[in-house]
């Protein structure tokens, strides 16, 4: 990956780490990769980060299902869960594949560079 590509991925990884919607496991994997850049552990940590992000990214269908569930109502609150579900349906109608929260948006951008990272 060229330096411009690497700088782009680093920026997106930092956005992911700072996203309020980012889970602890993704933050840890992302930080581990950042810490390993330029070391013999970079490739290993890149694989670990990509594997974690592929597990964590939320599809639009999963977003809609979660927001419409009892668990979603507990996390978001009943009214906000309805808004999130409606937003998910709008995303799906527009052809989006993934949730557009800050964490998922950053993950999607990182995964688009997966071949270059690995």
NUDO-339312 format. One record per residue: x, y, z of N, C-alpha, C, O, CB in turn. Coordinates in steps of 0.001 Angstrom, whole numbers, padded with zeros to 6 digits, always signed. Glycine has a CB too. Layout:
N
XYZXYZXYZXYZXYZ...
# end
This chain:
118
+000873-001174+000000+000000+000000+000000+000906+001218+000000+001891+001279+000735-000985+000008+001239+000556+002187-000837+001309+003428-000870+001077+004252+000383+000168+003973+001165+000939+004233-002097+001900+005262+000565+001795+006075+001783+000451+006784+001869-000109+006905+002958+002923+007102+001835-000082+007258+000736-001395+007929+000766-002483+006962+001219-003356+007322+002009-001746+008505-000627-002424+005733+000713-003393+004717+001123-003263+004375+002596-004261+004216+003298-003223+003461+000289-002027+004264+003056-001792+003938+004465-002276+005084+005359-002897+004853+006396-000284+003653+004718-001984+006322+004944-002440+007475+005723-003959+007511+005801-004522+007850+006842-001913+008779+005111-004627+007162+004699-006093+007122+004678-006608+006084+005674-007516+006363+006457-006611+006803+003252-006025+004888+005641-006465+003824+006551-006188+004221+007994-007031+004005+008864-005759+002487+006217-005035+004792+008260-004713+005236+009623-005750+006251+010097-006207+006188+011238-003285+005853+009683-006119+007178+009228-007142+008179+009580-008462+007498+009918-009102+007846+010911-007347+009184+008421-008873+006533+009103-010136+005828+009339-010074+004987+010611-011067+004883+011331-010481+004937+008140-008923+004388+010895-008767+003602+012116-008887+004516+013339-009508+004148+014336-007401+002858+012121-008296+005693+013256-008411+006648+014367-009857+007116+014531-010330+007287+015655-007484+007862+014137-010560+007324+013413-011984+007686+013489-012768+006575+014174-013646+006839+014995-012563+007958+012074-012447+005339+013833-013119+004192+014450-012895+004186+015960-013844+004058+016733-012615+002873+013833-011652+004323+016369-011321+004297+017793-012075+005392+018550-012504+005181+019685-009807+004462+017993-012233+006542+017932-012888+007681+018584-014408+007676+018460-015077+008512+019067-012357+008956+018012-014957+006758+017689-016409+006699+017491-017096+006195+018758-016711+005155+019290-016762+005788+016292-018103+006913+019247-018809+006471+020458-019483+005106+020279-019707+004392+021257-019853+007506+020855-019805+004749+019044-020492+003488+018787-019533+002321+018568-019975+001215+018258-021387+003634+017587-018243+002547+018721-017245+001488+018527-017155+000613+019781-017061+001120+020899-015855+002099+018193-017186-000702+019578-017088-001623+020714-015639-001740+021179-014709-001395+020450-017643-003016+020336-015468-002224+022386-014141-002330+023003-013213-003257+022215-012027-002961+022075-014270-002832+024438-013730-004361+021705-012884-005300+020963-012343-004672+019683-011178-004872+019339-013669-006571+020629-013173-003919+018980-012719-003258+017756-011701-002174+018083-010706-002023+017374-013912-002655+016990-011942-001414+019156-010978-000383+019569-009623-001014+019869-008583-000503+019454-011496+000386+020809-009646-002115+020586-008397-002779+020947-007658-003289+019703-006452-003083+019566-008675-003942+021910-008381-003948+018806-007753-004473+017589-007200-003341+016730-006115-003461+016161-008760-005305+016779-007944-002248+016638-007496-001098+015851-006256-000465+016467-005307-000135+015756-008615-000058+015735-006259-000295+017781-005110+000304+018454-003889-000603+018353-002769-000119+018189-005438+000588+019925-004095-001904+018450-002989-002851+018318-002343-002735+016941-001119-002801+016819-003478-004291+018556-003167-002562+015899-002622-002395+014551-001846-001089+014451-000737-001059+013918-003747-002428+013501-002427-000013+014963-001714+001270+014928-000360+001152+015635+000653+001642+015136-002566+002384+015586-000354+000505+016787+000881+000357+017562+001914-000510+016840+003115-000360+017065+000571-000244+018927+001454-001412+015979+002350-002350+015291+002864-001821+013952+003742-002439+013350+001637-003663+015067+002348-000712+013483+002781-000191+012180+004295+000004+012194+004858+000617+013101+002057+001151+011843+004934-000537+011155+006377-000403+011024+007175-001438+011794+008405-001390+011806+006785+000941+011466+006487-002376+012439+007169-003429+013187+006913-004775+012520+006128-004874+011578+006699-003454+014664+007585-005806+013021+007385-007159+012488+005991-007696+012817+005576-008709+012253+008450-008108+013044+005273-007043+013708+003927-007486+014106+002818-006839+013267+001644-007160+013448+003695-007172+015579+003175-005941+012363+002149-005207+011613+001218-006134+010832+000000-005973+010900+002807-004229+010657+001762-007091+010098+000929-007985+009288-000003-008823+010167-001177-009000+009842+001812-008905+008430+000516-009327+011259-000298-010127+012184-001435-009284+012769-002582-009727+012827+000582-010702+013322-001104-008076+013198-002122-007208+013784-003119-006730+012730-004284-006490+013046-001465-006007+014467-002677-006590+011497-003595-006234+010413-004631-007344+010227-005825-007073+010099-002816-005986+009090-004167-008585+010213-005086-009725+010078-006070-009760+011238-007264-009982+011040-004301-011053+010009-005567-009542+012453-006434-009547+013634-007478-008434+013548-008653-008648+013849-005597-009389+014917-007041-007250+013138-007967-006119+013045-009041-006384+011993-010226-006171+012250-007204-004823+012711-008641-006840+010830-009611-007100+009762-010613-008154+010206-011814-007997+009984-008897-007552+008471-010140-009218+010825-011052-010275+011307-012054-009702+012301-013242-010017+012232-010256-011432+011965-011589-008866+013221-012482-008265+014214-013495-007344+013550-014682-007381+013876-011677-007491+015262-013033-006524+012629-013937-005569+011985-014977-006273+011130-016125-005832+011061-013148-004586+011133-014588-007361+010477-015560-008125+009687-016648-008724+010573-017792-008873+010142-014853-009237+008905-016295-009066+011802-017294-009594+012740-018186-008492+013294-019358-008724+013589-016605-010325+013890-017632-007299+013433-018329-006230+014146-019215-005338+013286-020182-004770+013794-017339-005388+014827-018916-005199+012005-019703-004281+011187-021159-004753+011159-021434-005947+011036-019123-004185+009742-022066-003815+011274-023493-004128+011370-024149-003902+010019-024085-002809+009455-024182-003269+012463-024784-004954+009506-025517-004801+008253-026799-004010+008517-027264-003911+009652-025842-006190+007622-027347-003459+007461-028601-002718+007592-029695-003640+008124-030486-003237+008976-029022-002103+006231-029743-004865+007631-030760-005813+008105-030598-006099+009599-031585-006178+010330-030680-007127+007307-029349-006255+010047-029119-006489+011477-029472-005258+012308-029989-005385+013418-027657-006882+011724-029196-004075+011780-029558-002838+012470-031070-002752+012662-031552-002444+013752-029050-001614+011687-031799-003025+011604-033263-002971+011661-033787-003997+012668-034651-003694+013490-033876-003228+010258-033250-005209+012587-033695-006275+013492-033379-005934+014949-034218-006131+015828-033035-007610+013111-032170-005422+015208-031797-005096+016575-032645-003947+017107-033150-004009+018228-030312-004742+016654-032800-002908+016309-033585-001752+016760-035028-002141+017040-035674-001538+017896-033543-000634+015714-035537-003131+016337-036909-003572+016538-037088-004605+017633-038203-005067+017878-037430-004119+015280-036005-004968+018289-036069-006003+019324-036167-005382+020721-035975-004180+020902-034835-006919+019240-036469-006231+021693-036478-005788+023088-035095-005297+023508-034973-004312+024236-036941-006929+024013-034058-005989+023045-032685-005575+023380-032390-004190+022806-031749-003367+023458-031655-006606+022844-032855-003939+021595-032664-002625+020975-033378-001534+021751-032847-000435+021919-033159-002641+019535-034576-001833+022224-035333-000866+023030-034614-000570+024343-034656+000557+024837-036752-001392+023314-033955-001584+024907-033214-001373+026148-031974-000508+025906-031637+000341+026731-032808-002721+026763-031301-000726+024781-030083+000026+024479-030408+001467+024087-029803+002409+024598-029298-000662+023355-031364+001628+023180-031660+002948+022621-032762+003698+023368-032856+004922+023281-032052+002804+021182-033589+002963+024097-034824+003539+024613-035898+003281+023557-035599+003199+022365-034669+005089+024931-037140+003155+023999-038202+002732+023088-038390+003657+021885-038480+003184+020752-039493+002636+023840-038449+004951+022115-038672+005896+021018-037483+005962+020066-037646+005950+018846-038961+007283+021572-036298+006030+020635-035090+006107+019803-034935+004827+018990-034497+004881+017841-033831+006346+020678-035282+003687+019558-035202+002415+018834-036093+002448+017597-035709+001948+016540-035605+001240+019750-037284+003037+017727-038174+003165+016571-037545+004055+015504-037647+003775+014310-039540+003733+016999-036892+005135+015946-036212+006028+015002-035057+005310+014297-034863+005459+013091-035687+007279+015734-034306+004540+015059-033175+003809+014483-033678+002772+013478-033098+002620+012403-032340+003122+015598-034740+002068+013817-035313+001083+012894-035794+001766+011613-035561+001262+010514-036481+000323+013566-036458+002899+011752-036929+003638+010572-035744+004112+009729-035779+004045+008501-037800+004846+010998-034703+004588+010399-033504+005020+009683-032875+003840+008944-032444+003977+007799-032485+005649+010657-032824+002693+009597-032298+001490+008955-033080+001131+007703-032500+000730+006694-032320+000324+009925-034397+001278+007770-035231+000986+006600-034961+001981+005481-034977+001613+004307-036720+001011+006978-034713+003245+005837-034357+004252+004832-033015+003906+004182-032855+004014+002966-034296+005662+005471-032060+003490+005010-030759+003091+004474-030907+001929+003496-030325+001933+002411-029805+002704+005614-031693+000943+003899-031890-000230+003047-032538+000175+001732-032137-000297+000668-032751-001287+003763-033533+001042+001799-034223+001494+000591-033275+002244-000351-033453+002226-001569-035407+002390+000965-032276+002897+000226-031322+003646-000597-030214+002748-001149-029363+003203-001914-030708+004781+000216-030227+001477-000759-029242+000534-001270-028029+000341-000377-027094-000367-000750-028789+000976-002600-028032+000965+000805-026901+000814+001716-026825-000625+002221-027846-001287+002408-027021+001799+002903-025624-001088+002434-025409-002449+002925-025187-002468+004432-025539-003433+005110-024218-003087+002215-024590-001376+004956-024216-001334+006359-024827-000149+007087-025257+000831+006478-022722-001292+006489-024853-000264+008394-025229+000824+009288-024324+002019+008970-023181+001841+008547-025107+000395+010805-024833+003221+009172-024032+004407+008867-023592+005166+010114-023258+006348+010032-024813+005330+007969-023588+004499+011267-023060+005146+012474-021567+005419+012248-020974+004852+011331-023291+004247+013762-020960+006269+013062-019545+006585+012856-018629+005351+012861-017699+005274+012058-019088+007546+013922-018879+004403+013742-018025+003214+013800-018179+002363+012539-017183+001990+011918-018360+002375+015044-019402+002059+012164-019618+001214+010980-019147+001912+009707-018635+001255+008800-021103+000842+010852-019310+003214+009626-018830+003959+008459-017312+003858+008346-016780+003660+007253-019261+005438+008546-016617+003992+009471-015161+003866+009462-014746+002441+009102-013817+002242+008319-014578+004261+010830-015429+001455+009671-015116+000057+009378-015325-000225+007888-014490-000879+007262-015990-000892+010239-016410+000252+007327-016662+000019+005904-015524+000594+005067-015058-000054+004129-018011+000643+005479-015074+001798+005396-013971+002421+004661-012678+001612+004812-011929+001450+003849-013751+003863+005153-012422+001110+006012-011217+000304+006254-011297-000996+005469-010324-001398+004832-011042+000009+007766-012448-001655+005511-012595-002939+004816-012493-002784+003306-012110-003728+002615-013925-003581+005174-012828-001612+002784-012655-001365+001348-011180-001411+000961-010859-001614-000210-013261-000005+000958-010289-001229+001913-008840-001260+001683-008218-002558+002201-006998-002667+002323-008170-000055+002358-009065-003532+002501-008616-004790+003095-007464-005431+002315-006453-005809+002908-009777-005762+003176-007605-005553+001018-006573-006215+000206-005242-005486+000314-004184-006115+000299-007011-006291-001265-005287-004180+000421-004054-003406+000535-003449-003508+001918-002228-003453+002067-004312-001959+000199-004295-003657+002941-003817-003735+004321-003137-005081+004574-002108-005166+005245-004985-003527+005312-003749-006135+004012-003226-007488+004266-002109-007812+003345-001549-008906+003414-004308-008527+004126
# end
